[in-house]
C-alpha cells in the first residue's frame, strides 16, 4: 500500500496553503504531481462525521490519499505537522514537516510578522529535533516593497536555525543565514534604536557570558509574545553557532513569582540553558506529548460548517476567527481584504473604557444566491446559553462593516455548537450542532445555506 499524507492542524485548512504544501512535498521528494481544484471533504460513515477530512484534487502516484485531522497542541504548537505514512499518526511517529502559516507581513506588523512565530520553531525542537521547519507566508495583502530591519534580522535568524521560507520573494543578497555570533551582535547593534521608554533588545558579549536585554513582563506576568519569540530565537541561534557559556536575559521586568514551570519561555530557557538576571529559573514541566487529537474544542463545529459550506454550496466565508486560530481579514464585495478594528475608539479604551472593544463573530458566511450574510458564534454545547447571549454583541460589526460593504444583504445571527450527545436542538438561535458522536443536527431555524450544505454532503456520501 502506498503511504498517505496526513496533516494535523489546529487551523482551518486553506486550499491555497494545501497547494503550496503539496508542491513543496513533491519537489523535495522528486515526485511528479498535479494539483487541480482542491476540495476538503468531511468523511462520513453511516451519516456521521468521522472527524477526518479527505483532500481531493492532488494526484501523485507515490501518495495514496491525503487526510486532515484536528489536533490540540501544546503551549506553543506549530500550525501544521505533516506525516508521510500509511497509518494515522501517533505520538511515536515523526513528521516530515513542521509548518507555521501566517498571513501577516511586516507591512502590517514587524513583530507578529516574524518574531511572534519564532518561539514555535525553537519549542518544537524539544519534541522533533530534526524535523524540517517551514515558515509559510499566505499573504492576502501586498508584500512590503522594502523590508524592515526587524523583519530582515528575524528572518535571517530563522534561516540560521534552519527554517525554510515559502510564499515570499526574498532577496538572497539580504536574506542569508548569519555565519558568526559577532555578525549577529553587530547587525543588532546597528539597527534603529527602540523609542524612548522602551527596553531595547541589545546583545552584549563579554569573556564569560552573553547578555541580551529585553522586556518579558506584560499584563501581570511572563507573556510578552513578540519578545518571547525574539529572545528565544536569538538564544537558540547563539547556541547553534557554538556559544556554550552563560546566556543571560537582562531588563526583563519579571519577579520570581512570575516564573511558572509550564510557561513556554521557561521551557525554552531550560532547553537552551538561559538564565534570567536576578532570578532563579525553575525546572520546567514539559508535557510528554506535543499534541493530541482534538475531541473537545468548539472550533470543531465552526470549522466543519465552514468547510462544508465552501465545498458543497456556492457560499463562502468573508471573515473567520475560529477559536485559537489566526484571525482572518474581512473580505469586501470587491474582494479586498481589510483588517477589522479592535476598538470603536482606541483612546477611550486605553483610558479604561472596556466597552470600546468590538465584538466579532467566529465566522461570517455569505450566501449570494439568497442575499444573506450569516454571523456565527461558535461554542461548546454546554455553553450554548452563553453563545446565544453573545449574538447580541454584533451591532457594531454589522453596521460598520457588513452594511457598509454588503448594503442590500439581509443579516442573520446564529450559533454553531460542538459537543454533547444530544440529537436535537430546541433553541431557535442555534443553527447547527455537531455532537461528539459525529451526528449532524440542524436547528429548527437553521439558515438555508446550512440546510443546503448538509443535504449536499449527505447526498455525496449516500
Secondary structure, DSSP 4 states (H G I P E B T S, - for coil): -PPEEEEEESS---HHHHHHHHHHHHHHHT---EEEEEEEEEEEETTEEEEEEEEEEEE-TT---EEEEEEEE-TT--SEEEEEESSPP-TTS--SEEEEEE---TTT-HIIIIIHHHHHHHHHTTT-TT-EEEEEE--SSPPPSS--HHHHHHHHHHHHHTEEEESS---TTTS-----HHHHHHHHHTSPPPPTTS----EEE-SSEEEEE---EETTEE--HHHHHHHHHHHHHHHHTT--SEEEEES----GGG--TT-HHHHHHHHHTEEETTSPPPPP---S-SEEE-SS-THHHHHHHHHHHHHHSS-EEEEE--TTSPP-PEEPTT--EEPPPSBSSHHHHHTT-GGGBPP--SEEEEEGGGTEEEEEEEEEGGGHHHHHHHGGG-HHHIIIIIHHH-TTSEEEEEEEEE-S--S----TTEEEEE-TT--EEE-TT--HHHHHHHHHHHHHH-
